[in-house]
Amino acid sequence: MTEQEKHPGSSAVPLSMDYFLGLPTDASDDRALSSLVERYAQIFRSASETVLITMDTHGVITGWSEGAHCVLGWSEEEMIGQSLSRIFPPESDGDQLLKNEIADALRLGRGGSEGWRIRKSGRRLWAIGETKPLLDDAQQTVGLLKILRDRTDEHEAQLKLREQTRILEILNRTGTVLARENNLNTIVQAVTDAGVALSGAEFGAFFYNLTNDAGERYTLYTISGVPREEFSKFPMPRNTAIFGPTFRGEGIVRSDDIMQDPRYGKNAPYSGMPQGHLPVRSYLAVPVISRSSEVLGGLFFGHSKPGVFTDQSERNLGGLAGEAAIAIDNVQLFRASQMEIEERRRAEETLRTLNADLEKEVRERSEALRQAQKMEAVGQLTGGIAHDFNNLLQIIVGNLDLVSRQLPEDMGRLRRAIANAMAGAERATTLTRRLLAFARRQPLSPKSIDINVLVHGMSEMFHRVLGETIEIETVLGSGLWKAEVDPNELENALLNLAVNARDAMPFGGQLTIETFNGYIDEIYAARYAEVAVGQYVVISITDTGIGMSEETVSRVFEPFFTTKAEGKGTGLGLSQVYGFVKQSHGHVKLYSEVGQGTTAKIYLPRVEGELEDKDVKDVSAVPESIFGETILVVEDDRDVRSYSVAALSDLGYRVLEAVDGPSAIALLASHKVDLVFTDVVLPRGLTGADVAREAATIQPGVKVLYTTGYARNAIVHQGRLDRGVQLITKPFRYSDLAAKVRAVLDGVT
């Protein structure tokens, strides 16, 4: 039986092909056969895009086409007599693959495979190959023909398509989880898992941006790729050159080899990874930033091999971090709404089940209120509403002020009505400012001051507020250190404490105010959150009133908590004191015993340097324009802008108005302006700070006065006004605006 009969359907090459390939033949040398052979040989030599190789049944090369030379790089002289296994990559066991291919060709009439092959240059190509037996006239196998085609481009395109499909599947799967979940743990875990899958990392982690009192350490929220225990034995990341940019939201950090990164290993005590840490060479970190520009945390990914992460990894994880931020924001909003719904439900339930045990009802409602109004929740919600609320108050206060100035003196009834409305608006203003104080978002303007001078200056006010039934004793410490604090807000805090002391002494008593130098050591600081070791100036206020129980003392700083009768207090006085002191990097502590009185101590950090002069200005008269100056008002709220323009015009200033940053800049380019009076928060992409910078470029020396109902990060950082910034907070009175504008123009602020 012939080879052809053994393999019906095989495509063995006939003898005429063998002839032109140089194989033995007994064919006659007639012209037709010679022409055919020459034609085949020409095809063999000229097929430059297809690799044609002949070899014996052991895989030794007997023929090497021009196509083989062009595609694989070796010449015919280099390859004749060599094993074809030479074109297989070293790690693929080319000898065995070639044997298998030859065996299939001899047994089945066709052999071959696809996979990576290697060129002479060392570069790789993806090739599809086919091996067929060569038969002589007697249908006996005398060799093999190998046909190989380069399919690298198609293969890489398929790989890219496959990778894009995989990425889309991961993102779709993760997006489904983020859309339906309200559980923060589940969301963060899904995002971390997806990040590992997208980037090819060996492990990933999400660290929440919760800092300690030094602002350096963060909290591990979730881990992916390794057990959580792998991280639990190590300290959390610190604000170092490697981790800091992510937690500050400055952008994606990627390093092909963290060990070679110039930022790595600069910080004690480890100067790199702690002993036993998971091996990391490739490093990728992506900040997760909320809609409010708050850095929620960071996604961190590592791999033990260098060069793993790519530009595509950055793009994928940047998008994933954006989705994560939206999902986390939504969870926080959902939780806040659920808290509000739950509080309403509890209040309604309490009203329905009201009974004779009034004391029990009050206690339950207070507990429900405490649960619903967590300090952190108030801090988040306050900032969101303050700006719009203060804009509304500005419209009310400002226009009442203008109407009052225009009314004739004999219209007493209308004047009383306006005064009552103004009193209500001012109470609302006080409430908003107290909320902002508790949330630590009021714009402080700290100065280096002598606390003794401030306390002494308040003596008359204390006597007036406390009344004749309360004796006041002031003990001012000698050699008192200086403190850096906002004097106006400190006066408000002391006044709040004095009023509380007065209410605790309904039948009279004694109030003692002391100042002295103090020191907080490590043991004391460890007992309280956000308290730093160091030297402090201490103000102590002690009353001989009714005192408080231990349970009450533990809750006095909670917002809306009050021991006063209904309608007698808002529960925000001590909350305001607490927020102000904490924002000033200080500490406040109450000591009390029922029937024995209460002591409140305020600790303010000691500061070195010269005291700042605190000018006392006479503001009894409303200062007007004296030089015909021009003021540009930049305000997006129409009613607030209308009031500001009217008030400044009434004061004699020439007023220009703009609704946003771009229109303000256009006016600055065409009109000489003495002062820019701008809201901090503006539409169309430019803040008030941006307008101020452009104004300084267009008209050097132009003065700037900011206004806002809620100080954003544009001009306030770490709770303090940027140096040199002038601000009037909404809502402001006509006289306040007049005095502040005149002071800024005259350079005496």
VOGU-3710 file (C-alpha; in Angstrom, 3 decimals, decimal comma):
1> mteqekhpgs> 0,000/0,000/0,000  1,368/3,447/-0,925  1,718/6,428/1,392  -1,160/8,068/-0,496  -3,347/5,019/0,066  -2,405/5,025/3,757  -3,542/8,663/4,112  -6,508/9,258/1,792  -7,387/12,931/1,874  -3,831/13,936/2,819
11> savplsmdyf> -2,138/16,591/0,734  1,264/15,041/0,191  3,394/16,859/-2,345  4,099/14,835/-5,623  7,517/13,949/-7,050  7,715/16,915/-9,386  7,928/19,137/-6,354  10,595/16,854/-4,911  12,644/17,356/-8,021  12,876/21,097/-7,917
21> lglptdasdd> 13,541/20,910/-4,201  16,668/18,909/-4,935  15,323/15,526/-3,838  16,254/12,303/-5,766  14,039/11,630/-8,841  13,921/9,311/-11,770  11,761/11,601/-13,896  12,783/12,122/-17,487  14,453/15,341/-18,415  11,978/16,402/-21,018
31> ralsslvery> 11,181/20,028/-21,626  7,708/20,031/-20,041  8,952/18,586/-16,786  11,929/20,919/-16,797  9,625/23,916/-17,292  7,354/22,740/-14,506  10,259/22,239/-12,152  11,620/25,671/-12,959  8,238/27,240/-12,342  7,938/25,535/-8,939
41> aqifrsaset> 11,462/26,574/-8,057  10,704/30,160/-8,984  7,646/30,126/-6,713  9,727/28,625/-3,922  12,342/31,348/-4,262  10,049/34,356/-4,720  7,281/33,805/-2,148  8,628/36,425/0,222  5,676/36,613/2,654  5,224/32,868/3,113
51> vlitmdthgv> 7,833/30,673/4,736  8,514/27,471/2,728  10,924/25,008/4,292  11,773/21,432/3,341  13,283/19,010/5,798  13,878/15,329/6,236  11,807/13,145/8,503  14,073/14,023/11,426  13,437/17,757/11,091  16,782/18,635/9,468
61> itgwsegahc> 16,338/21,480/6,984  16,969/20,623/3,302  15,406/23,689/1,668  15,020/27,324/2,756  12,893/29,707/0,686  13,314/33,422/0,168  10,171/33,876/2,249  11,857/32,038/5,107  14,806/34,401/4,817  12,553/37,509/4,762
71> vlgwseeemi> 10,311/36,472/7,645  12,729/34,637/9,931  15,976/36,431/9,105  18,336/33,461/8,592  19,839/32,891/5,158  19,670/29,558/3,323  23,372/28,920/3,994  22,820/29,414/7,761  19,898/27,016/7,963  20,566/24,116/5,578
81> gqslsrifpp> 21,518/21,113/7,692  20,139/22,711/10,909  17,187/21,388/12,900  13,963/23,303/12,465  13,627/23,366/16,264  15,917/26,376/16,080  12,941/28,646/15,308  11,088/27,666/18,525  11,541/29,871/21,656  13,934/28,377/24,235
91> esdgdqllkn> 11,246/27,927/26,907  8,844/26,048/24,596  10,776/22,708/24,286  11,109/23,083/20,516  12,607/19,604/19,984  9,509/17,911/21,362  7,111/20,216/19,530  8,900/19,503/16,243  8,816/15,732/16,851  5,079/15,887/17,532
101> eiadalrlgr> 4,467/17,906/14,388  6,478/15,481/12,197  4,708/12,511/13,774  1,289/14,020/12,966  2,361/14,754/9,380  3,637/11,201/8,805  0,655/9,557/10,509  -2,200/11,803/9,425  -0,817/13,473/6,314  -0,856/16,879/7,983
111> ggsegwrirk> 0,774/18,311/11,069  1,235/21,752/12,514  0,323/24,263/15,177  0,305/27,950/15,961  2,313/29,770/18,561  5,312/31,955/19,253  8,356/31,451/17,029  11,679/33,275/17,133  13,555/35,290/14,527  17,283/35,471/14,077
121> sgrrlwaige> 17,193/38,913/15,753  15,607/37,406/18,837  12,272/39,089/18,238  9,221/36,901/18,379  6,380/36,386/15,969  3,099/34,549/16,209  2,999/32,027/13,374  0,567/29,495/11,948  2,379/26,456/10,506  1,537/23,376/8,521
131> tkpllddaqq> 3,740/20,371/7,756  3,038/17,887/4,928  4,906/14,819/3,692  6,763/14,919/0,335  6,158/11,775/-1,800  8,097/10,294/-4,709  6,613/8,520/-7,733  6,192/5,383/-5,706  4,199/7,383/-3,163  6,885/6,941/-0,536
141> tvgllkilrd> 7,738/9,740/1,895  11,092/11,270/1,049  10,863/14,479/3,135  8,567/17,114/4,598  7,347/20,526/3,490  6,804/23,178/6,173  4,601/26,184/5,325  4,629/29,016/7,893  2,764/32,327/7,906  3,338/35,370/10,169
151> rtdeheaqlk> 0,122/36,222/12,028  1,621/38,470/14,723  -0,524/41,518/13,947  -3,737/39,505/13,896  -2,788/37,696/17,097  -1,942/40,901/18,961  -5,186/42,464/17,731  -7,066/39,455/19,110  -5,213/39,752/22,412  -6,075/43,442/22,642
161> lreqtrilei> -9,706/42,731/21,825  -9,756/39,952/24,404  -8,181/42,273/26,997  -10,647/45,065/26,244  -13,501/42,589/26,552  -12,123/41,413/29,887  -11,782/45,000/31,114  -15,341/45,840/30,078  -16,647/42,733/31,825  -14,818/43,709/35,035
171> lnrtgtvlar> -16,044/47,307/34,867  -19,615/46,251/34,080  -19,589/43,719/36,910  -18,141/46,271/39,326  -20,513/48,977/38,104  -23,455/46,701/38,848  -22,230/46,223/42,417  -21,631/49,961/42,920  -25,072/50,817/41,547  -27,041/48,472/43,784
181> ennlntivqa> -25,009/48,455/47,018  -25,365/50,753/50,007  -22,892/48,804/52,121  -19,579/50,663/52,195  -17,569/47,526/52,970  -19,001/45,704/49,965  -18,403/48,673/47,662  -14,790/49,240/48,687  -14,021/45,508/48,507  -15,509/45,283/44,995
191> vtdagvalsg> -13,459/48,281/43,843  -10,234/46,886/45,324  -10,826/43,462/43,750  -11,569/45,080/40,388  -8,408/47,185/40,627  -6,275/44,074/41,164  -7,929/42,362/38,176  -7,595/45,418/35,903  -3,979/46,213/36,723  -2,535/42,713/37,025
201> aefgaffynl> -1,385/43,518/40,570  -0,615/40,757/43,035  -2,441/42,628/45,778  -4,291/45,861/46,358  -5,614/47,866/49,284  -7,891/50,820/50,006  -6,779/53,124/52,817  -9,324/55,555/54,222  -8,130/59,137/54,715  -8,662/59,341/58,480
211> tndagerytl> -5,721/61,038/60,147  -4,472/61,076/63,701  -3,647/64,246/65,642  -0,392/64,630/63,688  -2,220/64,274/60,371  0,000/61,392/59,336  -1,705/57,998/59,634  -4,527/56,418/57,703  -6,933/53,506/58,189  -6,905/50,249/56,243
221> ytisgvpree> -10,401/49,695/54,940  -10,004/46,616/52,749  -7,435/44,345/51,113  -7,465/42,159/48,003  -5,140/39,421/46,793  -3,713/38,526/50,214  -5,178/37,883/53,677  -5,879/40,974/55,775  -3,515/39,579/58,412  -0,601/40,344/56,085
231> fskfpmprnt> -1,160/44,041/56,828  -2,512/43,949/60,370  0,939/43,515/61,921  2,346/46,623/60,200  1,656/50,308/60,959  -0,596/52,261/58,618  0,925/54,496/55,904  2,246/57,872/56,953  2,392/61,234/55,227  5,680/60,442/53,469
241> aifgptfrge> 7,018/61,374/50,044  5,577/58,133/48,630  2,142/58,098/50,290  1,539/61,824/50,780  0,638/62,793/47,178  -2,138/60,193/47,068  -3,737/61,224/50,362  -3,485/64,880/49,328  -5,226/64,097/46,029  -2,366/65,388/43,884
251> givrsddimq> -2,716/62,645/41,246  -1,750/59,094/40,347  1,657/57,850/41,499  3,237/55,052/39,446  6,693/53,546/39,830  8,150/50,766/37,691  10,509/49,884/40,535  9,766/51,419/43,913  13,184/50,354/45,184  14,806/52,685/42,637
261> dprygknapy> 12,345/55,546/43,136  14,112/58,635/44,591  11,161/59,204/46,967  11,498/55,759/48,535  13,145/55,019/51,876  13,463/58,620/53,109  11,449/58,363/56,319  12,314/56,862/59,693  11,895/54,529/61,442  11,786/51,969/58,612
271> sgmpqghlpv> 13,326/53,939/55,726  11,378/51,698/53,397  9,170/48,668/53,908  9,152/47,098/57,382  10,769/43,704/57,731  8,405/40,944/56,622  6,307/43,281/54,430  4,861/41,874/51,219  7,448/42,266/48,418  6,704/45,283/46,230
281> rsylavpvis> 8,605/46,410/43,155  5,892/47,755/40,846  3,800/50,387/42,653  0,597/52,167/41,623  -1,488/54,500/43,820  -4,679/56,351/42,830  -6,485/58,949/44,997  -10,247/58,622/45,490  -11,720/62,142/45,525  -15,353/62,998/46,322
291> rssevlgglf> -17,606/65,480/44,556  -16,738/68,041/47,241  -12,995/67,684/46,423  -12,412/65,879/49,718  -9,831/63,100/49,423  -11,719/60,048/50,682  -8,674/57,801/50,544  -6,449/55,967/48,089  -6,249/52,730/46,121  -2,790/51,137/46,340
301> fghskpgvft> -1,520/48,251/44,207  1,719/46,283/44,243  3,561/43,528/42,418  6,760/41,740/43,294  8,089/42,171/39,732  9,161/45,545/38,293  7,518/47,188/35,285  4,098/45,545/35,643  1,868/48,637/35,530  1,318/50,603/32,314
311> dqsernlggl> -0,338/53,758/31,018  -3,425/51,627/30,412  -3,341/50,578/34,069  -3,368/54,249/35,074  -6,322/55,017/32,779  -8,319/52,023/33,965  -7,740/52,683/37,653  -8,278/56,417/37,314  -11,755/55,707/35,946  -12,370/53,074/38,605
321> ageaaiaidn> -11,376/55,527/41,368  -13,884/58,033/39,985  -16,659/55,438/40,095  -15,616/54,478/43,620  -15,772/58,111/44,786  -19,293/58,509/43,418  -20,414/55,274/45,082  -18,891/56,253/48,455  -20,467/59,722/48,238  -23,818/58,103/47,483
331> vqlfrasqme> -23,484/55,770/50,462  -22,741/58,703/52,748  -25,731/60,617/51,381  -27,875/57,511/51,773  -26,744/57,071/55,362  -27,456/60,723/56,131  -30,942/60,440/54,615  -31,578/57,200/56,488  -30,516/58,887/59,713  -32,930/61,730/59,013
341> ieerrraeet> -35,763/59,327/58,141  -35,045/57,264/61,210  -35,021/60,358/63,395  -38,369/61,483/61,987  -39,796/58,025/62,532  -38,580/58,006/66,114  -39,961/61,487/66,762  -43,379/60,533/65,379  -43,355/57,315/67,382  -42,432/59,244/70,506
351> lrtlnadlek> -45,302/61,667/69,978  -47,773/58,792/69,480  -46,612/57,009/72,628  -46,312/60,066/74,862  -47,308/59,256/78,448  -47,207/60,647/81,930  -43,568/59,746/82,438  -42,260/63,023/80,978  -38,737/62,581/82,298  -38,486/59,176/80,565
361> evrersealr> -39,796/60,667/77,313  -37,288/63,513/77,399  -34,439/61,065/77,998  -35,538/58,839/75,087  -35,908/61,767/72,716  -32,509/63,106/73,735  -30,972/59,708/73,035  -32,675/59,547/69,629  -31,461/63,041/68,834  -27,939/62,144/69,947
371> qaqkmeavgq> -27,915/59,121/67,662  -29,267/61,093/64,684  -26,992/64,081/65,078  -23,508/62,662/65,231  -20,763/65,245/65,281  -19,321/64,123/61,973  -22,709/64,169/60,258  -23,339/67,750/61,375  -19,933/68,774/60,125  -20,689/67,401/56,656
381> ltggiahdfn> -24,239/68,710/56,413  -23,465/72,202/57,765  -20,976/73,143/55,093  -23,352/72,087/52,347  -26,209/74,378/53,404  -24,348/77,337/54,929  -23,477/79,086/51,681  -27,029/79,206/50,285  -28,584/79,887/53,697  -26,283/82,820/54,366
391> nllqiivgnl> -27,011/84,195/50,888  -30,716/84,196/51,804  -29,955/85,870/55,127  -27,818/88,451/53,313  -30,769/89,377/51,115  -33,051/89,682/54,164  -30,612/91,542/56,433  -29,326/93,805/53,694  -32,698/94,912/52,419  -34,112/95,377/55,923
401> dlvsrqlped> -31,075/97,549/56,616  -31,685/99,623/53,471  -35,396/100,036/54,198  -34,638/101,055/57,788  -32,240/103,756/56,588  -34,875/105,182/54,231  -37,822/105,248/56,675  -38,768/108,579/58,224  -38,278/108,858/61,987  -42,033/109,272/62,644
411> mgrlrraian> -42,928/105,814/61,239  -42,351/104,085/64,556  -44,623/101,119/63,902  -42,820/100,158/60,703  -39,468/100,716/62,367  -40,431/98,332/65,182  -41,571/95,730/62,652  -38,294/96,010/60,788  -36,344/95,803/64,046  -38,209/92,614/64,986
421> amagaeratt> -37,528/91,095/61,563  -33,868/92,083/61,839  -33,658/90,474/65,282  -35,029/87,224/63,850  -32,568/87,305/60,959  -29,697/87,950/63,347  -30,755/84,978/65,479  -30,690/82,834/62,327  -27,262/84,247/61,516  -26,016/83,369/64,994
431> ltrrllafar> -27,388/79,838/64,642  -25,604/79,315/61,301  -22,326/80,652/62,674  -22,566/78,385/65,674  -23,136/75,404/63,410  -20,098/76,391/61,356  -18,069/76,849/64,521  -18,964/73,373/65,747  -18,171/71,931/62,292  -14,766/73,696/62,451
441> rqplspksid> -15,476/75,471/59,167  -15,614/79,083/60,262  -12,855/81,228/58,736  -10,574/82,030/61,661  -8,175/84,951/61,593  -5,736/84,053/64,406  -3,355/86,592/65,919  -0,609/86,366/68,503  -2,294/87,931/71,537  -1,922/88,440/75,282
451> invlvhgmse> -4,785/86,478/76,844  -4,582/88,556/80,039  -5,279/91,733/78,090  -8,268/90,136/76,362  -9,784/88,744/79,589  -9,262/92,035/81,415  -10,928/93,881/78,551  -14,016/91,665/78,860  -14,537/92,387/82,569  -17,178/95,045/82,001
461> mfhrvlgeti> -19,041/92,784/79,583  -19,016/89,939/82,113  -20,511/92,194/84,797  -23,203/93,413/82,419  -24,137/89,898/81,236  -24,019/88,117/84,592  -25,868/90,724/86,669  -25,478/91,980/90,204  -26,249/88,688/91,958  -23,043/87,052/90,697
471> eietvlgsgl> -19,648/88,056/92,052  -16,817/87,974/89,515  -13,188/87,344/90,477  -10,399/87,545/87,911  -6,997/85,959/88,621  -4,524/86,761/85,832  -1,364/84,670/85,777  2,005/86,429/85,749  4,484/85,726/82,983  1,671/84,352/80,836
481> wkaevdpnel> 2,776/83,000/77,463  1,334/84,309/74,227  -1,265/82,315/72,284  -2,203/82,446/68,617  -5,980/82,574/68,377  -8,811/84,520/66,746  -9,580/87,118/69,455  -13,187/87,734/68,379  -14,064/84,038/68,429  -12,272/83,577/71,763
491> enallnlavn> -14,379/86,383/73,235  -17,524/84,624/71,941  -16,388/81,339/73,490  -15,714/82,935/76,893  -19,048/84,736/76,745  -20,832/81,433/76,026  -19,178/79,841/79,064  -20,050/82,823/81,233  -23,719/82,701/80,170  -23,853/78,965/80,937
501> ardampfggq> -22,338/79,676/84,361  -24,950/82,386/85,009  -27,787/79,987/84,124  -26,304/77,417/86,519  -26,493/80,006/89,370  -30,144/81,181/89,286  -29,924/82,501/92,863  -26,505/84,088/92,513  -23,003/82,884/93,251  -19,379/83,443/92,276
511> ltietfngyi> -17,615/83,180/88,918  -13,820/82,904/88,919  -11,801/83,467/85,766  -8,147/82,421/85,897  -5,292/82,376/83,390  -2,067/80,410/83,762  0,590/78,522/81,819  0,074/74,774/81,454  1,605/71,657/79,974  -0,100/68,551/78,529
521> deiyaaryae> 2,011/65,444/78,827  1,897/62,126/76,966  -0,266/60,376/79,547  -2,974/63,056/79,487  -2,873/63,467/75,688  -3,303/59,712/75,178  -6,680/59,854/76,953  -8,228/62,313/74,475  -8,583/62,464/70,698  -6,899/65,307/68,851
531> vavgqyvvis> -4,858/66,496/71,810  -1,153/67,142/71,262  1,591/67,117/73,856  3,028/70,567/74,540  2,791/73,949/76,260  -0,545/75,758/76,493  -2,050/78,975/77,769  -5,006/77,958/79,969  -8,189/79,914/80,711  -10,237/78,468/83,578
541> itdtgigmse> -13,830/79,547/84,313  -15,318/78,211/87,571  -18,856/78,736/88,886  -20,540/77,789/92,165  -23,708/76,644/90,440  -25,838/73,522/90,504  -23,254/71,398/88,675  -23,843/68,430/86,361  -23,865/64,653/86,577  -21,143/62,570/84,974
551> etvsrvfepf> -23,541/61,474/82,233  -24,455/65,059/81,406  -20,806/66,152/81,324  -20,070/63,378/78,817  -22,602/64,887/76,401  -22,370/68,654/76,893  -20,405/69,260/73,700  -22,842/67,373/71,494  -24,754/69,694/69,147  -28,342/70,442/70,223
561> fttkaegkgt> -27,884/68,791/73,628  -29,130/71,045/76,385  -30,265/70,694/79,999  -32,290/73,894/79,797  -36,067/73,984/79,540  -37,677/73,846/76,100  -37,281/77,126/74,283  -34,545/78,326/76,663  -31,532/77,176/74,694  -30,410/75,817/71,316
571> glglsqvygf> -27,808/73,383/72,634  -25,179/74,973/70,381  -23,301/77,227/72,824  -20,842/74,631/74,144  -20,723/72,935/70,746  -19,513/76,242/69,313  -16,866/76,501/72,030  -15,741/72,933/71,334  -15,487/73,441/67,568  -13,642/76,755/67,869
581> vkqshghvkl> -11,088/75,416/70,358  -10,446/72,285/68,276  -10,091/74,353/65,098  -7,554/76,473/67,000  -5,571/73,248/67,727  -6,462/73,509/71,404  -8,321/71,441/73,980  -11,371/72,052/76,181  -12,321/70,092/79,303  -15,212/70,349/81,761
591> ysevgqgtta> -15,132/69,240/85,398  -18,391/69,246/87,353  -20,111/67,778/90,393  -23,781/68,036/91,249  -24,307/70,762/93,856  -20,651/71,848/93,772  -20,345/73,817/90,529  -18,483/73,502/87,248  -15,022/74,353/85,905  -14,352/74,776/82,185
601> kiylprvege> -10,736/74,894/81,004  -9,651/76,083/77,570  -6,131/75,121/76,468  -4,657/77,250/73,654  -1,248/76,340/72,153  1,631/78,555/73,160  3,146/80,585/70,318  6,514/82,286/70,031  6,861/85,705/68,472  5,796/89,314/68,897
611> ledkdvkdvs> 2,282/90,320/69,867  0,140/91,760/67,113  -1,409/95,157/67,639  -5,146/95,032/67,990  -6,320/98,409/66,744  -9,570/99,672/68,163  -11,340/101,568/65,419  -14,225/103,931/65,896  -17,020/102,553/63,717  -19,835/104,682/65,145
621> avpesifget> -20,032/106,658/61,900  -20,613/104,950/58,559  -17,545/105,700/56,374  -18,350/106,659/52,818  -16,367/107,062/49,619  -14,156/110,101/49,810  -12,304/109,812/46,535  -15,011/108,533/44,191  -13,426/105,076/44,014  -14,659/102,349/41,639
631> ilvveddrdv> -15,675/98,951/43,028  -16,293/95,811/40,967  -18,936/93,544/42,603  -18,676/89,883/41,532  -21,650/87,828/42,791  -23,696/85,115/41,057  -26,773/85,445/43,310  -28,887/88,184/41,693  -30,540/89,419/44,888  -27,311/89,507/46,893
641> rsysvaalsd> -25,571/91,315/44,032  -28,432/93,816/43,782  -28,171/94,643/47,499  -24,369/94,983/47,426  -24,483/97,282/44,387  -27,228/99,421/45,955  -25,418/99,705/49,300  -22,063/100,626/47,758  -23,688/103,122/45,396  -25,449/104,695/48,363
651> lgyrvleavd> -22,054/105,072/50,030  -20,847/107,122/47,069  -18,793/104,534/45,210  -18,895/104,002/41,461  -19,996/100,366/41,086  -19,517/97,826/38,311  -21,136/94,388/38,569  -20,375/90,919/37,185  -22,190/87,617/37,574  -19,159/85,321/37,247
661> gpsaiallas> -15,377/85,159/36,855  -15,078/85,527/33,053  -17,341/88,601/32,921  -15,443/90,127/35,859  -12,101/89,662/34,075  -13,553/91,271/30,954  -14,575/94,347/32,985  -11,151/94,531/34,625  -9,554/94,633/31,183  -11,616/97,664/30,165
671> hkvdlvftdv> -12,238/99,650/33,374  -9,964/101,010/36,092  -11,017/99,481/39,413  -9,910/100,333/42,975  -11,449/97,329/44,740  -12,771/93,913/43,677  -15,577/92,791/46,031  -16,111/89,123/45,135  -17,925/86,057/46,397  -15,593/83,094/46,994
681> vlprgltgad> -17,840/80,570/45,235  -18,632/81,483/41,617  -20,015/79,604/38,595  -18,356/78,882/35,223  -15,134/77,364/36,541  -13,456/80,356/38,222  -13,505/81,029/41,970  -13,202/84,415/43,631  -9,543/83,607/44,317  -9,012/83,024/40,573
691> vareaatiqp> -10,574/86,418/39,816  -8,291/88,054/42,413  -5,173/86,539/40,808  -6,234/87,729/37,343  -7,065/91,179/38,738  -3,560/91,496/40,213  -2,108/90,694/36,777  -4,382/93,059/34,826  -4,330/95,904/37,368  -1,385/95,535/39,774
701> gvkvlyttgy> -2,111/96,917/43,218  -5,905/96,532/43,017  -7,458/95,740/46,430  -9,586/92,614/46,976  -12,317/91,962/49,549  -13,915/88,514/49,678  -17,367/87,614/50,929  -18,886/84,216/51,567  -21,495/82,358/53,561  -19,228/79,334/53,840
711> arnaivhqgr> -15,440/79,612/53,543  -14,172/77,027/51,074  -10,577/75,981/50,552  -10,043/78,728/47,993  -9,049/81,220/50,711  -9,154/79,148/53,922  -6,728/76,343/54,743  -6,614/74,306/57,948  -9,491/76,473/59,148  -7,495/79,731/58,887
721> ldrgvqlitk> -7,678/82,596/56,432  -4,722/82,749/54,081  -2,254/85,467/55,041  -3,249/88,887/53,696  -6,806/87,838/52,764  -9,593/90,270/53,662  -13,038/88,729/54,238  -16,507/89,847/55,309  -18,841/86,953/56,005  -22,484/86,848/54,950
731> pfrysdlaak> -24,844/88,135/56,078  -23,320/91,568/56,705  -24,953/94,844/57,693  -24,781/98,074/55,755  -22,481/99,619/58,356  -20,243/96,531/58,444  -19,830/96,645/54,671  -19,106/100,368/54,704  -16,443/100,035/57,409  -14,762/97,003/55,863
741> vravldgvt> -14,615/98,462/52,332  -13,200/101,728/53,639  -10,610/99,893/55,737  -9,457/97,737/52,810  -9,209/100,729/50,474  -7,271/102,692/53,094  -5,004/99,728/53,873  -5,687/99,834/57,606  -7,180/96,343/58,089
//
